[in-house]
Amino acid sequence: MTIVLGAIADDFTGATDLANNLVRGGMRCVQVIGVPTTSPDLSNVDAVIVALKSRSCPVNEATTDSLAAFEWLREQGAQQIFFKYCSTFDSTDKGNIGPVADALLDRLGISQTVMVPAFPINGRTVYQGHLFVGDRLLNDSGMQHHPLTPMTDADLVRVLSRQTSHSVGLASRTTLVKGAEATRQHLDALAAKNVRHVICDTVDDSDLDVLAEATVTMPLVTGGSGLGQALPAQYRKQGWLAEIAEPGRLQPASGNMLALSGSCSRATLAQVADFLERHPGAGFALDPQALAKDDKQWEQALAFAFERLEQDAPALIYASADPEKVKAAQVELGVDKAGLIVEKALSQLAVTLVNKGVGRLVVAGGETSGAVVSALGISALRIGEQIDPGVPWTQAALANREAPLSLALKSGNFGSMDFFTRAFEVLV
């Protein structure tokens, strides 16, 4: 057995986002939660993604965890390493994208890698080094209000240059349209000038195809999940990957339906509103300020969920709120405490309700997903078919359940307006 791709993802939903694209490209994928202490079953697996919670933690912790994941993946025989971060380049001036990439390059003893955050099908594109979300620059897309990693600059060369002491360059679209060989030559020319990190323009899927062909033999690539959709075809051209039928086949799903949302992104807010409009009475809103006072609201949420389960009806419990409400909670409680309170409440609800019969669980938000998966004690996920671009269903074996838990981990920014409704409709 040979693992073709070993990926290190800086959050849980980012890991499933990448795995989703790899499955769609014909790779059998397993996502592990943190660096395994015991060996998971990697038989009939082509790609392994280690999901970390390193996007917004201290830099030293992020680099230490990422290097540990790297060493484990190398022990599994991974032929290429992929450092996965968000398609909106979520980070601060201290990191963690630049420092982690530098640490991985140092450990590999190589001089250069590429930065390909774009995911065109989800509206994330890069042109002249500037990141767009739809038709808006990153800093005018709503990401400037992110509670943990506000993105106020769309120029990724400039953003990354604040995170690393090494040179940052650009592979512009004028180079990419000339093809993979011209792109490789451009990367080599930049390497000769000691340019260590190369931001890559990506306007559409054809640019991803060019970049995948140009970088398939690089020991380390970095980016969003968009590059993951183009790499499998290049692995097959290299003779590393066979044609595989139904790489995302999962066991039949069973159990009650529950959605939990801690994300406050514009996309998730719209999805919550759509679900509540389609399913009157199916939602319960959590308030971090009320949760901080006592257990009363948590108990009310639990009682609400039990009532919905008895009716065999889907339920949505959410702390998603507009920026003004989020800011008010952060002012009163502190940024970190407000987030932790929500994560704790939603993860405790997940554990209690899964134990009471929930078998189909949707979680929105990277930090929330990480907290829920950790609380459930999940160590590995088998990746299934796509719900929406970047979001697959997955399954995990739990000790107290005969059937696997079906689980969808959604990045806050991903998914169509009717995501919460469609998620349960497409799962069979």
Secondary structure, DSSP 8 states (H G I E B T S, - for coil): ----EEEEESSHHHHHHHHHHHHHTT--EEEEESS-SS----TT-SEEEEE---SSS-HHHHHHHHHHHHHHHHHTT-SEEEEE--TT---BTTBSHHHHHHHHHHHHT-S-EEEE--BGGGTEEEETTEEEETTEEGGGTTGGG-SSS-----BHHHHHHTT-SSEEEEE-HHHHTT-HHHHHHHHHHHHHTTEEEEEE-B-SHHHHHHHHHHHTT-SEEEE-THHHHHHHHHHHHHTS----S-TT------SEEEEEE---SHHHHHHHHHHHHHSTT-EEE--HHHHHH-SHHHHHHHHHHHHHHHTT--EEEE----HHHHHHHHHHH-HHHHHHHHHHHHHHHHHHHHHTTEEEEEEESHHHHHHHHHHHT--EEEEEEEEETTEEEEEE--TT-SS-EEEEEE-TT-S-TTHHHHHHHH--
